[in-house]
Amino acid sequence: MVLTLFLSAIGFTSVVSFVGTLLVKQAQLQSETDSAAVAANQALRGLNTGFPCQIAKQFLQQDMSALRTCLSVGERTRVIATNQLGGIVLTAEAWAQPQP
């Protein structure tokens, strides 16, 4: 019975640790996506050199994330990025536009 309790505690700790890691990775991905959207929007408005979607892709690749969608509508830029952790695909979306 003690062994079963011990193994259950180890299993529970592993699950909690993995979920915590997923939450941290999701927060990092969202931050990266926000920054990539801002950089792409700056390129769209001519504040950075290059093409907006290529800049967003390069920015995300630095942290091993992938660009899924990049779209510019007027002065707004939308970026969707993905990353994988333990077979689970994480997704984040961000919009960027100039401040009035």
N, C-alpha and C positions, 0 to 999 in steps of 0.2 A: 504494500500500500504506500509506503514511503517512497519507493522507486517510482510508482505511478504519479504521485504528487510532484516529485522532483522533475520528471519528464514533462509533465503538464506545465509546470512553471517555466521551464526552459522553452517550450513551444510557445507559450503566451508571450514571453519576453522577445522571442524572435519575431513574432507577428507584429508586436508593438514597435519594435525597432524598424522593421521594414516599412510599416505605414508612416512612421516618422520620417524616414528617408524619402519616401514618395512625396510627402507634403513639402519637405525642404526643396526637393528637386523641382516640384511644380512652382514653388515661389521663385526659384532661380530662373526657370524658363520664362515665367511671366515678366520678370525684370529684364531679361535679355530681349524678349519680344517687344517690350515697351521701348527699349533703347534702339532696337533695329528700326522700329516704326518712325521714331524721331529722326534718326539718321537718314532714312529713306525720304522722309518729308523734307528735310533740309536740302537734299540733292534735288528733289522735285522743284523746289523754289530757287535753286541756283546758289545756295549757301555752301554746298559741298560739291566737289567735282564727281562725275560719274553718273551712272543710271540708277534710279532709286531702288529697283528690285535687286540689282546686282550688289549694291551696297548692303541692303538688308541681308541678302544671302551670305555675303562674306562675313558680316558681323555675327550672324548666328553660327556659322561654321567654326568660328574661333572657340566656341564652347560646345562643339560637337552636336549642335542642334541642326534641324533641317527646316528650310523654308518650304511651307506647303502652299501658301497663297500670298501674293503681293498685288495690291490693286490701288491705283490712284484715281480718285474721283474729285475733280475740281482741285481744291487745295488740300484735300484730305487723303491720307495714305492709310491703308489697312494691311496689316501683316499678320499671318497665322503661321505659327511655328510648331514643330513637334520634336520630341525627344523620347528616347526609350530607356526604361529602367526595369531590368528583370523581366522582360517580355511584355511589360505594360507600356502602352504608348500614351505619353502625356501631350496635351495640346494647350496652346495659349494664343490669345488673340489680342491685338492692340490697334488702336486708331491714333493717328497723330494729325494735328492741324495747327496752323499758325495761331498764336494768341492775339486777340484784338488789342 
